[in-house]
Amino acid sequence: MEFEEDEPYAANSELRYITLELMKIAEKKGATFDEMARDYVNNTFKLKKLIEERDLPEKVLKTRKEPITDE
């Protein structure tokens, strides 16, 4: 499984890229890297939650066994 062996390398590469970008943003804003990293992580979780909430009604409808009626 060549793909599985490349996953840690790809993840490390992405983390290096994100780190450099956060360092640039921190420098431009006059903030610390920790502040920017914290904002990035918080925003990532917020985005994940929004996506899950958006998909929730669709998932409920797909798993519902009985049809929905307007009775």
KEKE-3310 file (N, C-alpha, C; in steps of 0.2 Angstrom, whole numbers, plus 5000, padded with zeros to 4 digits):
npx = (5004:5006:5001:4997:5009:5014:5006:5010:5021:5014:5005:5015:5021:5010:5008:5019:5018:5006:5011:5021:5013:5005:5014:5018:5006:5005:5016:5012:5001:5005:5005:5006:5013:5007:4994:4989:4989:4980:4969:4967:4965:4953:4945:4945:4938:4926:4922:4921:4910:4900:4898:4894:4882:4875:4874:4866:4852:4850:4856:4848:4836:4839:4842:4830:4817:4803:4791:4790:4776:4763:4753)
npy = (4994:5008:5021:5023:5023:5035:5045:5050:5058:5067:5073:5079:5088:5097:5102:5109:5119:5126:5131:5140:5149:5154:5160:5170:5178:5181:5189:5200:5205:5208:5200:5185:5169:5159:5165:5166:5153:5147:5154:5148:5135:5135:5141:5131:5120:5127:5128:5114:5110:5118:5113:5100:5103:5108:5097:5089:5088:5082:5069:5064:5063:5053:5042:5039:5028:5028:5037:5054:5064:5076:5076)
npz = (5000:4994:4995:5009:5015:5011:5018:5031:5027:5018:5027:5035:5026:5023:5036:5038:5027:5032:5044:5040:5033:5043:5051:5042:5042:5055:5057:5048:5055:5067:5077:5088:5084:5091:5094:5081:5077:5086:5082:5069:5072:5079:5070:5061:5067:5069:5056:5052:5061:5056:5043:5047:5053:5042:5034:5042:5042:5029:5031:5041:5034:5025:5033:5039:5042:5039:5029:5028:5032:5030:5040)
capx = (5000:5010:4997:4997:5016:5015:5001:5013:5025:5010:5003:5020:5022:5005:5009:5025:5015:5002:5015:5024:5008:5003:5020:5018:5000:5006:5020:5008:4996:5009:5002:5011:5012:5002:4988:4987:4988:4974:4963:4967:4962:4946:4941:4944:4933:4919:4920:4918:4903:4895:4897:4890:4875:4872:4872:4862:4845:4850:4858:4842:4831:4842:4842:4823:4814:4796:4791:4788:4769:4761:4747)
capy = (5000:5014:5027:5023:5025:5042:5049:5054:5063:5072:5077:5084:5093:5101:5106:5114:5124:5129:5134:5145:5154:5157:5164:5176:5181:5184:5195:5205:5207:5210:5195:5180:5163:5155:5168:5164:5145:5146:5156:5144:5128:5137:5142:5124:5117:5130:5126:5107:5110:5121:5108:5095:5105:5109:5090:5085:5087:5077:5063:5062:5060:5047:5036:5039:5022:5029:5043:5060:5066:5082:5075)
capz = (5000:4994:4998:5016:5017:5009:5022:5036:5023:5015:5032:5038:5021:5024:5042:5036:5023:5036:5049:5036:5031:5049:5053:5038:5044:5062:5056:5045:5060:5073:5082:5089:5080:5095:5093:5074:5077:5090:5078:5064:5074:5081:5064:5058:5071:5067:5049:5053:5064:5051:5038:5049:5054:5036:5031:5047:5039:5024:5034:5045:5029:5022:5038:5042:5039:5037:5025:5031:5030:5033:5044)
cpx = (5004:5007:4998:5004:5017:5011:5005:5018:5020:5007:5008:5021:5016:5005:5014:5022:5011:5006:5018:5019:5005:5008:5020:5012:5002:5011:5017:5004:4999:5007:5007:5009:5006:4995:4985:4985:4981:4968:4962:4963:4955:4942:4940:4938:4926:4917:4917:4911:4898:4893:4893:4883:4872:4870:4868:4855:4845:4852:4852:4837:4833:4841:4835:4820:4807:4796:4788:4781:4768:4754:4748)
cpy = (5006:5021:5028:5025:5032:5047:5053:5060:5069:5076:5082:5090:5099:5105:5111:5120:5129:5134:5140:5151:5157:5161:5171:5181:5185:5190:5201:5209:5210:5206:5190:5174:5159:5158:5166:5157:5144:5148:5151:5137:5130:5137:5135:5120:5120:5128:5119:5107:5113:5116:5102:5097:5106:5102:5086:5083:5081:5070:5060:5059:5054:5041:5035:5033:5023:5036:5048:5062:5072:5082:5078)
cpz = (5000:4996:5005:5019:5016:5014:5027:5032:5021:5021:5035:5033:5022:5030:5041:5033:5028:5041:5046:5035:5037:5052:5049:5040:5051:5061:5053:5050:5066:5079:5083:5085:5084:5094:5086:5074:5080:5086:5072:5066:5076:5075:5060:5061:5070:5061:5049:5056:5059:5045:5040:5051:5047:5033:5036:5044:5033:5026:5038:5040:5026:5027:5041:5038:5036:5034:5029:5028:5033:5037:5051)
residu = (MET:GLU:PHE:GLU:GLU:ASP:GLU:PRO:TYR:ALA:ALA:ASN:SER:GLU:LEU:ARG:TYR:ILE:THR:LEU:GLU:LEU:MET:LYS:ILE:ALA:GLU:LYS:LYS:GLY:ALA:THR:PHE:ASP:GLU:MET:ALA:ARG:ASP:TYR:VAL:ASN:ASN:THR:PHE:LYS:LEU:LYS:LYS:LEU:ILE:GLU:GLU:ARG:ASP:LEU:PRO:GLU:LYS:VAL:LEU:LYS:THR:ARG:LYS:GLU:PRO:ILE:THR:ASP:GLU)
# end
